[in-house]
Amino acid sequence: MTSGPRPPATPGACTGPATGWCHFTNWGGSFYGYPKVVHVVGWNKPDGYPQVFVIGSDKSVWTRWSPASDTSGWKDYGGTCKPNYGLAARSSGWTIKVACKGTDNSWWHRKRNANGKWTNWTKGRGF
């Protein structure tokens, strides 16, 4: 059995924000893209490879990344975000926090610890 070509190591450009939806030219996906609101958080991990976080069409946070060996598929990180508030993130080394405003009008965040483990969604922006 042969596998298809390896997906590109970078997401490519975000196209279509004027329509309210974005798609990466290399990694695909369909996610919110209101003008002037951050709907894509790009993180260049310390290993030099990218990871992106988006609010998907189902209003949950999705991510995709590129390690040295292959590019992941889209992974649902859950949550229910209000897209018109976008995403916020802060990183330091291998730690990153991603936050969005939930349906209860509170900010919620998830954190990737330096050991690679992710926390559950926690109320509060976290930074």
C-alpha angles and dihedrals in degrees: 000000000000125000125222123257118298111264114250115273092233129054095232125214125336106240131192106028092142087068093051092251130088133200127186112237092222106026101034120205129141117244143153116285112171112173114261094013122102107240098154122059112192118196123189100207119219089258088064096251124118131244124185132198122200140170104247128215087266089057094245125119115262129187139192129181144180120230124182094272108041144339117264125233120245111289123202111228092184128220125120112251132191099235096206088068094050127200132306127197143175127190139186120179109315093344121094133168120202119194139184137171111260131215089267088062091247125119115247129189144190123206132208108211122213089258090062097252119130124218123226118259109290127194113251132051091265096220 
